[in-house]
């Protein structure tokens, strides 16, 4: 029975999200901590909110050699921009996510979802991307008590005040609306 051959792409060591593990060697227990600021990758978000392309992403990481590979753990902090799902006003905030990924030395006994080292290089972008997208709100709001927009006229309800109302006519009587004579106009 032929064994499955796993194709790996070769990483570009000049890419900002590709990190070298050369100084760790393959000595289990060797470790280093790094703090980096990297540009955010493109298309990182959901419909209403996301991380702007090339925004500064702060990373505090620990790279540790273990028997199977290199364990990367730490936190990432990135700015968010988008719009409120209720009133459509622009919003900005920040997301902080925990990262943890084991990058295996070889593809023996690993599943398709596992990450592999490319020689001494690892690509942290997919790990970061997965963590951020899972942390994003699907319906972000500017404030927890945002009233949203009026369904009749589209005005922001927070600006309209508590007396904002629309006259509602019963559709069954709408054809009689033109038959009403205004006494003030007859004079």
N, C-alpha and C positions, 0 to 999 in steps of 0.2 A: 504494500500500500504506500503510495508516494506521500511524503511529508509535505505539509503546506509551507510554501515559501512566502515569507513576509517581506514585502518591499518597504524599504525605508527611504525617505527623502533625505538628501544631504542638506544640512543646515548651513546658512550663511553666517559665519562668525562675526560679520560686520553688522548684522541685524541687532537692533537695540535689545530685543527680547530674548536673544540667544546668549546664554551664559556658559562660560567655560568652567569645567570642574577639574582642570588639570592639577591644581595645587592640592586637591584632595587625594589624588591617586586612587587606588582601589583599596585603601587601608580602612577597614571598618573602624568606626569611632573617630576618624578625622573629621573636623568640622570647621566651618568658617561662617561668620555673620557678615552680611552686607546690607548697606542702605543705599538705595538707588532712586533716581528720579528719571523715569522713562516717558517717552511720548505715547499717548494713548493710541491704540490701533483704530482704524476706520471702522465704521458701521458697528459700533458697540452700544447697543441699546434695544429698546422695544419701541412700540409705536409712539408713545407720548413722552418718553424721557430716555436719556442716554448720556454717555460720556463723550464730550466733543473730541473730534479727531485732533491729535497732537497735543491735547491738554496734558499737563504734568501729572503723572501717576507716581505717587510715593510708595516705595516698597521697602519693608524691613524684613529681611529673609535670613533664614538659617539653612545652610546647605550641609548635610551630614552624610558621610559615606556609611552605608550599611552593607550587609553581606550581599543583598540582591542588586543594589544600585545606589542611587543618590536620593535621599529624602529631602525634599524642599518644603519648608514650612515657614509661615510668617503672616504678615498682614499687608494689604494694599489699600491705599487711600486715593480716591479719584473724585474730581468734581462732576456734578451732574447738571444738565440743563434740559429743559423741556417745557411743557405747558400743563396747566391744571386741567384735569379731566372734567371738572365741573364748570369753571368759568373761562377757561382757555387763556388765562393770563400767563405770562412767562414765569417760570420758577427756576430756581437754582438751589442746589444743596450739595451734599457730599455723600459718598458711599464708602464705607470701610468694610472690607471683606477679609476673612481668614483664608489662607491658601495652604494646601497640603497635597503634595503629589510625590509619588515614588517613581523615579525614572530608572527603569531596569537597565542593567549592563547588556543583557542579551535577550533575545526573543524566545528563549526556551521557557516553556510552562507559563506564558503570559497570555492574557486574552487580548482581543482586538482593541478594547477600550484602554488598555494599559499604555503608559508612555515609555518610550525607549530613548536611551542616550544615543546620540550620533557620534561615536567615538568618545570624545570628552565634552561634547556640547549637548546642552538641553535647551528646548524652546519653552519658555514660560508663558508665552501669549495664550495658548489654548486653555491652560489652567486658569489664568487670570480672567479670560473672556467668560468661561463657564461660571466662575464664582460671581462675577459682577452681574451677568444676565439673570442668574437665579435670585440675586438680592434686590433687583429693581422692582418697584411697585408697578403693577399693571395699570392702575388708575391713580396716578399721583395727584395730590391736591395741594393747593397753596397754603391752606389752613384746614384744620380738622373740621371747622364749622363753616366752611365755604358754602354759600347758598347756591352758587351756580348761575345759570342764565334763565331768564324768563322764556318759557316755551312758546309764548305767543309772539313777543316782539324781539327777543334776543338781548335785551338790556341786562347788564349785570345786576342781580338782585341786591347785592350789597350796596350798590350806588343808588338804586331805585327808592329805597326807603320802605317802611312797613305798609304804606298806603297804596302801593303799586297793585293795580287790579285792571282787568279787562272786562268789558261788558260781554256777557255771554248770551247769545240769542239761541233759542230753541229752533233747530232747523225746520221743524214742522210748521212754525209760525213765520218763517223768514219771508215767504211770498206776500204776507200781509203787511210787511214793514212799510212799503211804499204807499199804502192806503191811509196811513195816519196823517191827519191834517194838523199842522202846527198853527194854533190860534194866533200866535204873535206875528206870523207872516201874513195873515189875512188883513191885518189892520193897515 
